[in-house]
Amino acid sequence: MSTSDLVATIQAVLSRSTQPGAAVTTDEYAQLLASVDVSAPAAASVPPHVRVKAVTMIGQFGATVDSMVRNTLTTLVTLLAAPEHVAPLQIAAVNALASIAEKLPTKQFEFVREVSDVFIQINLEQNGFAPHVRAASKAGLDQLLKINFRGVLTKLLHLLSDERERDEAAYLQQERQFALDMLHHLITAPNYSDIWTEETQNHVVKYSCLVFPVLSPDQYSRLATIVAHMPIVKAKNGAPLVDAVIGSVKVDSLRSYQALALLAPHVTRTAVHDALAAKLFPLAPDHMSSETGSATVPASRATFGKALFLASRLCSEAQSAVYLPIMAGIVQRMPLSDWTAAEACLMALSSLGHRNAVAALPVVHGDAFVARAAEILAAVTAVKDKATAAILGLVSSGQATEKHGEAHACLANVAAMAEAFSKKKLPTMAMQTSWDGRKALPRAGAPVPLSGVAPGAIYKVNKRGRN
């Protein structure tokens, strides 16, 4: 077919496209596709503005020609991939694909999934498409979400996994960043709140825990923060996140402990989850009491300690009474070579004590334990004074980083808890962990009290519980 024939068909279809009940024949639609087919010689001579109109007509009528839906997808995707095409033609192709997906009478979800994949790839190709084309594809993705939310969502979750055809590490990270951005948008945007069924939320919670082994700590931390915003997670104070981890993976590796530690900020003390403590506390003496940690489980003391702290916060009152002696024994035997691990252990013990203050009484008042607390206080005070001086020097030279703020907060927390325990008291639960959130750096002339908390925040434990 000649170029003039293709142009004549486009003009004929265009002239009646605004009429009520407008339609095209299969032959006319085939000619519309031929006019934008990059492999058809005659299409190369069709003026660009006419091709834009042809693509617009394809978007208007494509859903009515069921037999050519597959050809339509192939033709428009090939057009998008051709580097010589200008942005208006590419934007028209994006809009046409979104329009066809929205109008398909049978809501062909496979077509929707494939188009969503195209739109995602356009957004990821920062240098391959103009900003207006990427903006059109993002708007098109929003349209597809309203048609087949679960299907597009599954595609986004797939981008977080490592089941890929591409091997380039940089591209994988780019895909994951895009998926995290989109998930944050979907979960927090009000216009999607009605689409998030309980079943879909549970699907995302479970999947988020399946992918944590392939995500970096920063990526998983962000994913956990995003998922924690979902109604079913918030309603149960974060407990579904813990359920998903211990129900999906075997909690016996460094990554599983790391995942639990990263979930901790999103799980409140009002939640109770005895199953997690039952899994972790029997392992605690092996992990936390020796210089090397477990010989069979490759977990650092600090990472395991953070997971243990989460478990202690979720213990029931009865369970706290069982694990208090175990945790006290760990504190008495733990090496003072890893202050983050020491902080986590002391916080875990303090948390258990607050769950069951009566059971904590013999622990906090025990002579051996009080002596150990005094020993820890003396050791951390010596380290803390030198560290603070060194960090102040880095602050004054502008070289201090967030890690220095965390180190300073860690030592202050250990000192505060050791001081309280050495005086037969429970530390305050208002204290924040050093590893959760940005911590302030010390300043010259602004001394930090040894407790690191407001005066009066530490209290005694007596037979009635708290004073």
Phi, psi and omega in degrees: 000139183280165178299319181296323178295318179296316180295321180297319179295316180301314181294323180293316179293319181296324184294334181248007185293336182267357181283147177303134179070020181302142180210169177231155174278167179298321180295317179297319181294322177298324179288325175300315178296320181296329182290344179240008180282115185293343180269353181269122182303320183294330183293333183297334182267356177288126182304144183305317182293331177287322178296324177299318179294323179296316179296322177299319178293324177298318177296326182285320187251353187301325182288343181273349181249076186305325185291345184243015181299318181295318177296323179298314180300314181298315182296314184288324178293319177297320177298316180296326184281344182288119187293339185279351184281144183275163185303317181303321180290320179293320177297319178298321180294318178299313181295325179294316179299317179295321181294316180297316180300323182286331186263349183305124185297330182263004182048061183293099187295331178295319177298317180299316180297318181293320179294321178298324177296320178298314182296321178296316180296323177298317180294330182280335181277081185300324183262353184269341183224148178293155180306322180294327178290317178295322178296319179295322181290326177292320176296322178296323178296323176298320178297317182295326179298327179284340180272311183220074185301312184297320181295314180292321179299317178299322178296317179296318179295324179299328180295339179279342184277182178249017179271083188230158172273331180278146180250347185294120183299320182297321181290323177299317179294324178295318177298316181295321179296318178297316180298318179295319178299316181292319179298319177299318179297315183293324184278328185262340182287129182299328185289354177253358187300326181285342184275338183282089176287163179299322180297317180293321177298316179298323178300315182291318180300314181295316183294325181299329180275339177285332185266354186300332180297336183259355180266152174288160177305319180296319180293316181292323177300318179292319178299317179298320178298319180294310183295330180296344179280349184289143185306318183292333179282315180295322182297332181250024173058031176090353183302324179302331177295318178292318177306316184295320180294307185285345178268344185253332184227162177276119184279082182207022183224165179303317181293323179292321177293322179296319178299315180297320179297322181286337177283337189310316182298342185258005180242119184273163180292344180286345176281150176233130183213081184298331185297323181294313179299321180297331179279322190269318187297324176298335179273345190300313182302322181292321183283321195257349190259355181241165180293328185262345186076190184295139177279343184257339181241116186281071179236137176286155180298319183298315181295314179296321180299321179294320177295322179296322178298318177299314181299321181294327179291336184260001180293146170284170180297318181293319181292324179301321179298327181287320188268347179304310179298323179298313183293322178296321177297322178296315179300322181289335183252350187292141178288145181264052178245353179226098187288334176293318177297318179298318177300313181298317180294316180295322178292322178297316179296317179299318180297316177298321179296323179287332176292324183216083184296326180295316179292335180286339186306305181296333179288308184293330182268355181295136183299316182296320181292316180298320178296320179295319179299319178295323178296315178298318180299316180296317182294314183288328179297317179297317179290319185297318181297316179292319181295319180297318178298317180294318181293322177299323176296319178292323178298315182294332179266001178075019182257358182289144180238179177301325181298325178291324176296320178295318181297318179297316180294321180299310181296322178296320179294315180298317179297318181298315182288319179296321178298315179298312182295326179293341178256018179060041179233159172269135177294159178293147175272000177283348181293139179257145179295152181287337186267359183253097176091164182292135181247144182289145176276151178292155178235144178296136178084002179236080184296142177261127179300150184305324182286338182072006181225173182294146177304142178087001183278347179260135184227161180280161172245126175237190185295338179271357180115261186244144175274000000 
